[in-house]
């Protein structure tokens, strides 16, 4: 029975190794899950145009990925490029406030010089003509407009003559879609008394800031536009921490699962989460240098000195996020080593069991071989109880060897 079980375990481990090698080989071609696919949009004349190649009318879909076994890196395109671009406008100062939704960029207010702050929240970047109209109205460079519509930009900060342009990723959990983690690009164009944010799809992540503007709570309406810029970036970083907390719980569950069972799905989960950590680190790590750059008054004249203390706090949060990512990466790497160690131990147990069985059968095989020789004169062969005596001796020998192995704790 032990021999059959050992052989079954050995066969299962061999199949597991082959399937792991096959799975990891297939993943090499899809290591970077956020690769742009060619998308064909109807032209309205019976044909299709490749928007992945047409930079001037580039259309980006919302991408998402889920953490867990066999789910990480799966792209799902959710945004609808046929939806109109919405312009949410907030004009405020310490005493007054107005809000409106616009469909045309020509209706956007020009409040420069009157002391009021203007926040334009643009939902949708898939209509190039609308972005161009906003660019003409607020003197936004064409290269900046291209960066806004190309939603696979790296996290970066461009310091222009009279403005700041920040591109970063918004990462958050979508509660309505089974806690799926969504990644979107958000762009900030900041100039004197004007802040324009470009989002891929409408969402409610900035609703807390909007409510504070409506109700006049906090420092937003009492401060310059740079404080609103800080508040929005702080919301994004807070969602980073929220997502990492969820991933930390999954890392702990993997740790507990490794101590109980050894399954191939666990190894796939580890590799998936490690790949997600690499992607998150690539898009979050540049924020450290960006925030440090924002604190330098000689480089960014728009940022007020009174906002530096809040930027320092934001810098601490970004450092905490990066440290968490590094910690989880090290834990996942140790999980892989631990998994391999458990796998080797299981193999060693199988080899040890087979070795014990072989060791027991070596003397028994020798005895049976001796009495299997075809010599004419073997006195034991004529003895009436010789057969039973030899069988008994073989049984006693096997039991004695098993007792010795047990005493030495070899199994």
Secondary structure as a PSIPRED ss2 file (coil, helix, strand):
# PSIPRED VFORMAT (PSIPRED V4.0)

   1 X C   1.000  0.000  0.000
   2 X H   0.000  1.000  0.000
   3 X H   0.000  1.000  0.000
   4 X H   0.000  1.000  0.000
   5 X H   0.000  1.000  0.000
   6 X H   0.000  1.000  0.000
   7 X H   0.000  1.000  0.000
   8 X H   0.000  1.000  0.000
   9 X H   0.000  1.000  0.000
  10 X H   0.000  1.000  0.000
  11 X H   0.000  1.000  0.000
  12 X H   0.000  1.000  0.000
  13 X H   0.000  1.000  0.000
  14 X H   0.000  1.000  0.000
  15 X H   0.000  1.000  0.000
  16 X H   0.000  1.000  0.000
  17 X H   0.000  1.000  0.000
  18 X H   0.000  1.000  0.000
  19 X H   0.000  1.000  0.000
  20 X H   0.000  1.000  0.000
  21 X H   0.000  1.000  0.000
  22 X H   0.000  1.000  0.000
  23 X H   0.000  1.000  0.000
  24 X H   0.000  1.000  0.000
  25 X H   0.000  1.000  0.000
  26 X H   0.000  1.000  0.000
  27 X H   0.000  1.000  0.000
  28 X H   0.000  1.000  0.000
  29 X H   0.000  1.000  0.000
  30 X H   0.000  1.000  0.000
  31 X C   1.000  0.000  0.000
  32 X C   1.000  0.000  0.000
  33 X C   1.000  0.000  0.000
  34 X C   1.000  0.000  0.000
  35 X C   1.000  0.000  0.000
  36 X C   1.000  0.000  0.000
  37 X C   1.000  0.000  0.000
  38 X C   1.000  0.000  0.000
  39 X C   1.000  0.000  0.000
  40 X E   0.000  0.000  1.000
  41 X E   0.000  0.000  1.000
  42 X E   0.000  0.000  1.000
  43 X C   1.000  0.000  0.000
  44 X C   1.000  0.000  0.000
  45 X C   1.000  0.000  0.000
  46 X C   1.000  0.000  0.000
  47 X C   1.000  0.000  0.000
  48 X E   0.000  0.000  1.000
  49 X E   0.000  0.000  1.000
  50 X E   0.000  0.000  1.000
  51 X C   1.000  0.000  0.000
  52 X C   1.000  0.000  0.000
  53 X C   1.000  0.000  0.000
  54 X C   1.000  0.000  0.000
  55 X H   0.000  1.000  0.000
  56 X H   0.000  1.000  0.000
  57 X H   0.000  1.000  0.000
  58 X C   1.000  0.000  0.000
  59 X C   1.000  0.000  0.000
  60 X C   1.000  0.000  0.000
  61 X C   1.000  0.000  0.000
  62 X C   1.000  0.000  0.000
  63 X E   0.000  0.000  1.000
  64 X E   0.000  0.000  1.000
  65 X E   0.000  0.000  1.000
  66 X C   1.000  0.000  0.000
  67 X C   1.000  0.000  0.000
  68 X C   1.000  0.000  0.000
  69 X C   1.000  0.000  0.000
  70 X C   1.000  0.000  0.000
  71 X C   1.000  0.000  0.000
  72 X C   1.000  0.000  0.000
  73 X C   1.000  0.000  0.000
  74 X C   1.000  0.000  0.000
  75 X C   1.000  0.000  0.000
  76 X C   1.000  0.000  0.000
  77 X C   1.000  0.000  0.000
  78 X C   1.000  0.000  0.000
  79 X C   1.000  0.000  0.000
  80 X C   1.000  0.000  0.000
  81 X C   1.000  0.000  0.000
  82 X C   1.000  0.000  0.000
  83 X C   1.000  0.000  0.000
  84 X C   1.000  0.000  0.000
  85 X C   1.000  0.000  0.000
  86 X E   0.000  0.000  1.000
  87 X E   0.000  0.000  1.000
  88 X E   0.000  0.000  1.000
  89 X E   0.000  0.000  1.000
  90 X E   0.000  0.000  1.000
  91 X E   0.000  0.000  1.000
  92 X E   0.000  0.000  1.000
  93 X C   1.000  0.000  0.000
  94 X C   1.000  0.000  0.000
  95 X C   1.000  0.000  0.000
  96 X C   1.000  0.000  0.000
  97 X E   0.000  0.000  1.000
  98 X E   0.000  0.000  1.000
  99 X E   0.000  0.000  1.000
 100 X E   0.000  0.000  1.000
 101 X E   0.000  0.000  1.000
 102 X E   0.000  0.000  1.000
 103 X C   1.000  0.000  0.000
 104 X C   1.000  0.000  0.000
 105 X H   0.000  1.000  0.000
 106 X H   0.000  1.000  0.000
 107 X H   0.000  1.000  0.000
 108 X C   1.000  0.000  0.000
 109 X C   1.000  0.000  0.000
 110 X C   1.000  0.000  0.000
 111 X C   1.000  0.000  0.000
 112 X C   1.000  0.000  0.000
 113 X C   1.000  0.000  0.000
 114 X C   1.000  0.000  0.000
 115 X C   1.000  0.000  0.000
 116 X C   1.000  0.000  0.000
 117 X E   0.000  0.000  1.000
 118 X E   0.000  0.000  1.000
 119 X E   0.000  0.000  1.000
 120 X E   0.000  0.000  1.000
 121 X E   0.000  0.000  1.000
 122 X E   0.000  0.000  1.000
 123 X E   0.000  0.000  1.000
 124 X C   1.000  0.000  0.000
 125 X C   1.000  0.000  0.000
 126 X C   1.000  0.000  0.000
 127 X C   1.000  0.000  0.000
 128 X H   0.000  1.000  0.000
 129 X H   0.000  1.000  0.000
 130 X H   0.000  1.000  0.000
 131 X H   0.000  1.000  0.000
 132 X H   0.000  1.000  0.000
 133 X H   0.000  1.000  0.000
 134 X H   0.000  1.000  0.000
 135 X H   0.000  1.000  0.000
 136 X H   0.000  1.000  0.000
 137 X H   0.000  1.000  0.000
 138 X C   1.000  0.000  0.000
 139 X C   1.000  0.000  0.000
 140 X C   1.000  0.000  0.000
 141 X C   1.000  0.000  0.000
 142 X H   0.000  1.000  0.000
 143 X H   0.000  1.000  0.000
 144 X H   0.000  1.000  0.000
 145 X H   0.000  1.000  0.000
 146 X H   0.000  1.000  0.000
 147 X H   0.000  1.000  0.000
 148 X H   0.000  1.000  0.000
 149 X H   0.000  1.000  0.000
 150 X C   1.000  0.000  0.000
 151 X C   1.000  0.000  0.000
 152 X C   1.000  0.000  0.000
 153 X C   1.000  0.000  0.000
 154 X C   1.000  0.000  0.000
 155 X C   1.000  0.000  0.000
 156 X E   0.000  0.000  1.000
 157 X E   0.000  0.000  1.000
 158 X E   0.000  0.000  1.000
 159 X E   0.000  0.000  1.000
 160 X C   1.000  0.000  0.000
 161 X C   1.000  0.000  0.000
 162 X C   1.000  0.000  0.000
 163 X E   0.000  0.000  1.000
 164 X E   0.000  0.000  1.000
 165 X E   0.000  0.000  1.000
 166 X E   0.000  0.000  1.000
 167 X E   0.000  0.000  1.000
 168 X E   0.000  0.000  1.000
 169 X E   0.000  0.000  1.000
 170 X E   0.000  0.000  1.000
 171 X E   0.000  0.000  1.000
 172 X E   0.000  0.000  1.000
 173 X E   0.000  0.000  1.000
 174 X E   0.000  0.000  1.000
 175 X H   0.000  1.000  0.000
 176 X H   0.000  1.000  0.000
 177 X H   0.000  1.000  0.000
 178 X C   1.000  0.000  0.000
 179 X C   1.000  0.000  0.000
 180 X E   0.000  0.000  1.000
 181 X E   0.000  0.000  1.000
 182 X E   0.000  0.000  1.000
 183 X E   0.000  0.000  1.000
 184 X E   0.000  0.000  1.000
 185 X E   0.000  0.000  1.000
 186 X E   0.000  0.000  1.000
 187 X E   0.000  0.000  1.000
 188 X E   0.000  0.000  1.000
 189 X E   0.000  0.000  1.000
 190 X E   0.000  0.000  1.000
 191 X E   0.000  0.000  1.000
 192 X C   1.000  0.000  0.000
 193 X C   1.000  0.000  0.000
 194 X E   0.000  0.000  1.000
 195 X E   0.000  0.000  1.000
 196 X E   0.000  0.000  1.000
 197 X E   0.000  0.000  1.000
 198 X E   0.000  0.000  1.000
 199 X E   0.000  0.000  1.000
 200 X C   1.000  0.000  0.000
 201 X C   1.000  0.000  0.000
 202 X C   1.000  0.000  0.000
 203 X C   1.000  0.000  0.000
 204 X C   1.000  0.000  0.000
 205 X C   1.000  0.000  0.000
 206 X C   1.000  0.000  0.000
 207 X H   0.000  1.000  0.000
 208 X H   0.000  1.000  0.000
 209 X H   0.000  1.000  0.000
 210 X H   0.000  1.000  0.000
 211 X H   0.000  1.000  0.000
 212 X H   0.000  1.000  0.000
 213 X H   0.000  1.000  0.000
 214 X H   0.000  1.000  0.000
 215 X H   0.000  1.000  0.000
 216 X C   1.000  0.000  0.000
 217 X C   1.000  0.000  0.000
 218 X C   1.000  0.000  0.000
 219 X C   1.000  0.000  0.000
 220 X C   1.000  0.000  0.000
 221 X C   1.000  0.000  0.000
 222 X C   1.000  0.000  0.000
 223 X C   1.000  0.000  0.000
 224 X C   1.000  0.000  0.000
 225 X H   0.000  1.000  0.000
 226 X H   0.000  1.000  0.000
 227 X H   0.000  1.000  0.000
 228 X H   0.000  1.000  0.000
 229 X H   0.000  1.000  0.000
 230 X H   0.000  1.000  0.000
 231 X H   0.000  1.000  0.000
 232 X H   0.000  1.000  0.000
 233 X H   0.000  1.000  0.000
 234 X H   0.000  1.000  0.000
 235 X H   0.000  1.000  0.000
 236 X H   0.000  1.000  0.000
 237 X H   0.000  1.000  0.000
 238 X H   0.000  1.000  0.000
 239 X H   0.000  1.000  0.000
 240 X H   0.000  1.000  0.000
 241 X H   0.000  1.000  0.000
 242 X H   0.000  1.000  0.000
 243 X H   0.000  1.000  0.000
 244 X H   0.000  1.000  0.000
 245 X H   0.000  1.000  0.000
 246 X H   0.000  1.000  0.000
 247 X H   0.000  1.000  0.000
 248 X H   0.000  1.000  0.000
 249 X H   0.000  1.000  0.000
 250 X H   0.000  1.000  0.000
 251 X H   0.000  1.000  0.000
 252 X H   0.000  1.000  0.000
 253 X H   0.000  1.000  0.000
 254 X H   0.000  1.000  0.000
 255 X H   0.000  1.000  0.000
 256 X H   0.000  1.000  0.000
 257 X H   0.000  1.000  0.000
 258 X H   0.000  1.000  0.000
 259 X H   0.000  1.000  0.000
 260 X H   0.000  1.000  0.000
 261 X C   1.000  0.000  0.000
 262 X C   1.000  0.000  0.000
 263 X C   1.000  0.000  0.000
 264 X H   0.000  1.000  0.000
 265 X H   0.000  1.000  0.000
 266 X H   0.000  1.000  0.000
 267 X H   0.000  1.000  0.000
 268 X H   0.000  1.000  0.000
 269 X H   0.000  1.000  0.000
 270 X H   0.000  1.000  0.000
 271 X H   0.000  1.000  0.000
 272 X H   0.000  1.000  0.000
 273 X H   0.000  1.000  0.000
 274 X H   0.000  1.000  0.000
 275 X H   0.000  1.000  0.000
 276 X H   0.000  1.000  0.000
 277 X H   0.000  1.000  0.000
 278 X H   0.000  1.000  0.000
 279 X H   0.000  1.000  0.000
 280 X H   0.000  1.000  0.000
 281 X H   0.000  1.000  0.000
 282 X H   0.000  1.000  0.000
 283 X H   0.000  1.000  0.000
 284 X H   0.000  1.000  0.000
 285 X C   1.000  0.000  0.000
 286 X H   0.000  1.000  0.000
 287 X H   0.000  1.000  0.000
 288 X H   0.000  1.000  0.000
 289 X H   0.000  1.000  0.000
 290 X H   0.000  1.000  0.000
 291 X H   0.000  1.000  0.000
 292 X H   0.000  1.000  0.000
 293 X H   0.000  1.000  0.000
 294 X H   0.000  1.000  0.000
 295 X C   1.000  0.000  0.000
 296 X C   1.000  0.000  0.000
 297 X C   1.000  0.000  0.000
 298 X C   1.000  0.000  0.000
 299 X C   1.000  0.000  0.000
 300 X C   1.000  0.000  0.000
 301 X C   1.000  0.000  0.000
 302 X C   1.000  0.000  0.000
 303 X C   1.000  0.000  0.000
 304 X C   1.000  0.000  0.000
 305 X H   0.000  1.000  0.000
 306 X H   0.000  1.000  0.000
 307 X H   0.000  1.000  0.000
 308 X H   0.000  1.000  0.000
 309 X H   0.000  1.000  0.000
 310 X H   0.000  1.000  0.000
 311 X H   0.000  1.000  0.000
 312 X H   0.000  1.000  0.000
 313 X H   0.000  1.000  0.000
 314 X H   0.000  1.000  0.000
 315 X H   0.000  1.000  0.000
 316 X H   0.000  1.000  0.000
 317 X H   0.000  1.000  0.000
 318 X H   0.000  1.000  0.000
 319 X H   0.000  1.000  0.000
 320 X H   0.000  1.000  0.000
 321 X H   0.000  1.000  0.000
 322 X H   0.000  1.000  0.000
 323 X H   0.000  1.000  0.000
 324 X H   0.000  1.000  0.000
 325 X H   0.000  1.000  0.000
 326 X H   0.000  1.000  0.000
 327 X H   0.000  1.000  0.000
 328 X H   0.000  1.000  0.000
 329 X H   0.000  1.000  0.000
 330 X H   0.000  1.000  0.000
 331 X H   0.000  1.000  0.000
 332 X H   0.000  1.000  0.000
 333 X H   0.000  1.000  0.000
 334 X H   0.000  1.000  0.000
 335 X H   0.000  1.000  0.000
 336 X H   0.000  1.000  0.000
 337 X H   0.000  1.000  0.000
 338 X H   0.000  1.000  0.000
 339 X H   0.000  1.000  0.000
 340 X H   0.000  1.000  0.000
 341 X H   0.000  1.000  0.000
 342 X H   0.000  1.000  0.000
 343 X H   0.000  1.000  0.000
 344 X H   0.000  1.000  0.000
 345 X H   0.000  1.000  0.000
 346 X H   0.000  1.000  0.000
 347 X H   0.000  1.000  0.000
 348 X H   0.000  1.000  0.000
 349 X H   0.000  1.000  0.000
 350 X H   0.000  1.000  0.000
 351 X H   0.000  1.000  0.000
 352 X H   0.000  1.000  0.000
 353 X H   0.000  1.000  0.000
 354 X H   0.000  1.000  0.000
 355 X H   0.000  1.000  0.000
 356 X H   0.000  1.000  0.000
 357 X H   0.000  1.000  0.000
 358 X H   0.000  1.000  0.000
 359 X H   0.000  1.000  0.000
 360 X H   0.000  1.000  0.000
 361 X H   0.000  1.000  0.000
 362 X H   0.000  1.000  0.000
 363 X H   0.000  1.000  0.000
 364 X H   0.000  1.000  0.000
 365 X H   0.000  1.000  0.000
 366 X H   0.000  1.000  0.000
 367 X H   0.000  1.000  0.000
 368 X H   0.000  1.000  0.000
 369 X H   0.000  1.000  0.000
 370 X H   0.000  1.000  0.000
 371 X C   1.000  0.000  0.000
 372 X C   1.000  0.000  0.000
 373 X C   1.000  0.000  0.000
 374 X C   1.000  0.000  0.000
 375 X C   1.000  0.000  0.000
 376 X C   1.000  0.000  0.000
 377 X C   1.000  0.000  0.000
 378 X C   1.000  0.000  0.000
 379 X H   0.000  1.000  0.000
 380 X H   0.000  1.000  0.000
 381 X H   0.000  1.000  0.000
 382 X H   0.000  1.000  0.000
 383 X C   1.000  0.000  0.000
 384 X C   1.000  0.000  0.000
 385 X C   1.000  0.000  0.000
 386 X H   0.000  1.000  0.000
 387 X H   0.000  1.000  0.000
 388 X H   0.000  1.000  0.000
 389 X H   0.000  1.000  0.000
 390 X H   0.000  1.000  0.000
 391 X H   0.000  1.000  0.000
 392 X H   0.000  1.000  0.000
 393 X H   0.000  1.000  0.000
 394 X H   0.000  1.000  0.000
 395 X H   0.000  1.000  0.000
 396 X H   0.000  1.000  0.000
 397 X H   0.000  1.000  0.000
 398 X H   0.000  1.000  0.000
 399 X H   0.000  1.000  0.000
 400 X H   0.000  1.000  0.000
 401 X H   0.000  1.000  0.000
 402 X H   0.000  1.000  0.000
 403 X H   0.000  1.000  0.000
 404 X H   0.000  1.000  0.000
 405 X H   0.000  1.000  0.000
 406 X H   0.000  1.000  0.000
 407 X H   0.000  1.000  0.000
 408 X C   1.000  0.000  0.000
 409 X C   1.000  0.000  0.000
 410 X C   1.000  0.000  0.000
 411 X C   1.000  0.000  0.000
